[in-house]
Amino acid sequence: MTSTQSDQISHFLECHGTTPVPHSGTSEILKLVRASKVVGSALSCESATKTFGVSQAHLCSTGNMALSKPLYSLFGTYLEQLFNHPVRTKSITACVLATSANVTSQRLAGAKTLNQQSVFAYGLFGLIFGGSVPHYFYTTVERLFSHDVRFRRFFLFLSERLVYAPIYQALSLFFLTLFEGKSPSTALKNVEKLYWPLLKANWQYLSVFVYLNFAYVPPMFRSISMAIISFIWVVYIAQRRRRFQEKLAAKEAAK
């Protein structure tokens, strides 16, 4: 790969909400773009040629077998949207995952009918905060700790664990309660009672996955990979919040 191609790829990533990568790593990005063409023709040969300056014949040399597979085509389309509209794509992804996690939590709890308001609250939170907040956080720390910083991965990991996780945990507990139609005072009670136990559990069970995310996942996909990991975490949070709200309701009924 020439230096010009590397510069073009880095410029493309920077313009689409991701951190420019060093020239030594852009070959992996080019492989990804080629792969998206193979699995679904998501990036057209013409647009990929204009963007990355590589041979159109090289990008279009794959057979037509993969192009006939709807699942691969859908995945390729998703990659294209992730490149062109990162925040929107990540927000919709987070919305779907949060909604699914809430439904899963209710089913595991044995609910015969779904609490639609709770499902709506989780979906809305994922749509508003689940994509945008991690996207801008990861973009900021990637630029703050450049590639020539010693122990870069450790500092990225530390900033996520000590800055992002505490803030995002508080946001989720407060706004989920509000989106469920409850009062701000009830939302604050949720934060006061559940914040520290959930934050400690987050540090204990998710720290390894967070480090692996920084160490091995490309910057543009980090919020997506963490959203998938957080699916199980959201199920856990939903169960803890439900139990706490049931206790509050029992206390109010006893008065």
KOLFITOR-703858 format. One record per residue (C-alpha): x, y, z; residue in one letter. Coordinates in steps of 0.5 Angstrom, whole numbers, padded with zeros to 4 digits, always signed. Layout:
% residues N
XYZA...
This chain:
% residues 255
+0000+0000+0000M+0003+0007-0002T+0003+0013+0003S-0002+0016-0001T-0007+0011+0000Q-0006+0011+0007S-0007+0018+0008D-0013+0018+0004Q-0016+0012+0009I-0014+0016+0015S-0017+0022+0012H-0024+0018+0011F-0024+0015+0018L-0023+0022+0021E-0028+0025+0017C-0033+0020+0019H-0032+0020+0026G-0026+0016+0028T-0019+0017+0029T-0014+0017+0024P-0010+0011+0024V-0002+0010+0023P+0000+0008+0016H+0002+0001+0019S-0005+0000+0021G-0009+0002+0015T-0008-0004+0011S-0013-0008+0016E-0018-0002+0014I-0017-0003+0007L-0018-0011+0008K-0024-0009+0012L-0027-0005+0006V-0025-0011+0001R-0029-0016+0006A-0035-0011+0006S-0035-0012-0002K-0034-0019-0002V-0040-0021+0003V-0045-0016+0001G-0043-0011-0004S-0044-0006+0001A-0039-0001-0002L-0040+0000-0009S-0033-0001-0013C-0034+0006-0016E-0034+0009-0009S-0029+0005-0006A-0024+0007-0012T-0026+0014-0011K-0025+0014-0003T-0019+0010-0002F-0015+0010-0009G-0015+0003-0010V-0016-0001-0017S-0023-0002-0018Q-0022-0009-0022A-0018-0011-0015H-0024-0009-0011L-0029-0012-0016C-0025-0019-0017S-0029-0023-0013T-0035-0028-0015G-0042-0027-0015N-0044-0032-0010M-0043-0028-0004A-0047-0023-0007L-0053-0027-0007S-0053-0028+0000K-0058-0023+0004P-0055-0024+0010L-0048-0022+0008Y-0051-0016+0004S-0054-0014+0010L-0048-0014+0014F-0044-0010+0008G-0050-0005+0008T-0049-0004+0016Y-0041-0003+0015L-0043+0002+0010E-0048+0006+0014Q-0042+0005+0020L-0037+0009+0015F-0042+0014+0013N-0046+0015+0019H-0043+0013+0025P-0047+0016+0031V-0054+0015+0027R-0052+0007+0026T-0049+0006+0033K-0055+0010+0036S-0060+0005+0033I-0056-0001+0034T-0056+0001+0042A-0063+0002+0041C-0064-0005+0039V-0060-0008+0043L-0062-0004+0050A-0070-0006+0048T-0068-0013+0046S-0064-0014+0053A-0070-0011+0057N-0075-0016+0054V-0070-0022+0055T-0070-0019+0062S-0077-0019+0063Q-0078-0026+0060R-0072-0029+0065L-0076-0026+0070A-0082-0030+0068G-0087-0024+0066A-0093-0026+0062K-0094-0019+0059T-0089-0015+0058L-0088-0008+0061N-0088-0004+0055Q-0086+0003+0059Q-0080-0001+0061S-0078-0003+0054V-0080+0004+0051F-0075+0007+0056A-0069+0002+0055Y-0070+0003+0047G-0070+0011+0048L-0064+0011+0053F-0060+0007+0048G-0063+0011+0042L-0061+0018+0045I-0055+0016+0050F-0053+0009+0048G-0049+0011+0041G-0047+0018+0042S-0044+0018+0049V-0039+0012+0047P-0038+0015+0040H-0035+0021+0042Y-0032+0019+0049F-0028+0014+0045Y-0026+0019+0039T-0024+0024+0045T-0019+0019+0048V-0016+0016+0042E-0014+0024+0040R-0012+0025+0047L-0008+0019+0048F-0004+0019+0041S+0000+0013+0038H+0006+0015+0041D+0004+0016+0048V+0007+0010+0052R+0003+0005+0056F-0003+0008+0051R-0007+0002+0052R-0007+0003+0059F-0009+0010+0059F-0015+0009+0055L-0017+0003+0059F-0016+0007+0065L-0020+0013+0063S-0026+0009+0061E-0026+0005+0068R-0025+0011+0072L-0029+0017+0068V-0034+0014+0063Y-0036+0008+0067A-0038+0012+0073P-0042+0018+0069I-0045+0013+0064Y-0048+0009+0070Q-0051+0015+0073A-0054+0017+0067L-0057+0010+0066S-0060+0010+0072L-0063+0017+0073F-0066+0017+0065F-0068+0010+0065L-0073+0012+0071T-0075+0018+0068L-0077+0015+0061F-0081+0010+0065E-0085+0016+0067G-0083+0016+0074K-0081+0023+0078S-0074+0026+0079P-0074+0024+0086S-0076+0017+0085T-0070+0017+0079A-0065+0020+0085L-0067+0014+0090K-0065+0009+0084N-0059+0013+0083V-0057+0013+0091E-0059+0006+0092K-0056+0002+0086L-0051+0007+0083Y-0045+0004+0088W-0047-0003+0088P-0048-0003+0080L-0041+0001+0079L-0037-0004+0083K-0040-0010+0079A-0039-0006+0073N-0031-0006+0075W-0031-0013+0077Q-0034-0016+0071Y-0033-0012+0065L-0026-0009+0066S-0023-0015+0062V-0027-0014+0056F-0026-0007+0056V-0019-0008+0056Y-0019-0013+0050L-0024-0008+0047N-0018-0003+0047F-0013-0007+0045A-0016-0011+0039Y-0022-0008+0037V-0021-0002+0031P-0023+0005+0034P-0029+0005+0029M-0032-0001+0032F-0031+0000+0040R-0037+0003+0042S-0041-0003+0038I-0037-0008+0041S-0038-0006+0048M-0046-0005+0046A-0046-0012+0045I-0042-0014+0051I-0047-0009+0055S-0053-0013+0052F-0052-0018+0058I-0050-0012+0063W-0057-0009+0061V-0060-0015+0063V-0057-0015+0069Y-0059-0008+0071I-0066-0009+0069A-0067-0014+0074Q-0063-0010+0079R-0068-0004+0078R-0074-0008+0078R-0073-0012+0084R-0071-0005+0087F-0078-0002+0084Q-0082-0008+0087E-0079-0006+0094K-0081+0001+0094L-0088-0001+0091A-0089-0006+0097A-0086+0000+0102K-0091+0005+0099E-0097+0000+0099A-0095-0002+0107A-0096+0005+0109K
